[in-house]
Amino acid sequence: HFLSYRSVEQGIAVRTQNLAFNALLFFYRNILEVEVRDLESSIRSKVPARLPVVLTRDEVDRIITHLPSQHKLMANLIYGGGLRLSECLSLRIKDVNKEKQTVHVIQGKGNKDRFTLLPSKLGPQLEEQITYSRNLYCADRRECRPGVSMPGSLQLKYPAADKEWKWFWLFPSRDFSADPYTAKMVRHHIHPSTLQRSFRTAVRLSGIEKRATVHTLRHSFATHLLESGYDIRTIQTLLGHASVETTMIYTHVAGKNRMGVISPLDRD
């Protein structure tokens, strides 16, 4: 009754109701040890169907033009390979294969690994960034500074891996910070807010009125591939979607009519 009241009378958002639902369920089952029945009778908020914001190719170019050099590479990787922001920032030196022109995404959303595209035109920018990271890595080793942050299981299995070049970040942070799990000082990757702030400024300077965020580049990647005639299954694999139904949403925002159907109003 409480959840139904929150949904109908107060009109709360879906995520807010789900949070309340899970908290109450945990409280009854794990604290009071009371089994809750007839949960399906409560009225749940429904997720509104919203289409993703998509940029044109020209708009993508205009925004990236206003980004600083390092942020341009990040944005180009996200747009060129359909990466999530966290996936881009989490890239390590070993994850980028310039010969095969692939990016290896490790433990993306849903804890899944996948390969996606590495645009060949990013070669010079990528070399410049790798050189920057290499210089920082060499300085760390020369000064006996701490290594990079590592997944817990790998750190236990390979204690020295945090100081190996292949595990170094492609986009390392300039400063050290405490690991939230071990409290050890480590070098982490660049914070997401760095690119997010820069991207918001670039959108404003480019004069684009759309509510574009860094994630919009990923939406644009999928839509532009669809408009170019690539099949939905290939795009699903590149994006790392568990279900093709998630990828199908881009068919609603693709600019070109991929079915070749001509409106009766356009016929002679």
Secondary structure, 3 states (H helix, E strand, C coil): CHHHHHHHCCCCCHHHHHHHHHHHHHHHHHHCCCCCCCHHHCCCCCCCCCCCCCCCHHHHHHHHHCCCHHHHHHHHHHHHHCCCHHHHHCCEHHHEECCCCEEEECCCCCCCCEEEECCHHHHHHHHHHHHHHHHHHHHHHHCCCCCECCCHHHHHHCCCHHHCHHHCECCEEEEEEECCCCCCEEEEECCHHHHHHHHHHHHHHHCCCCCCCHHHHHHHHHHHHHHCCCCHHHHHHHHCCCCHHHHHHHHHCCCCCCCCCCCHHHCC
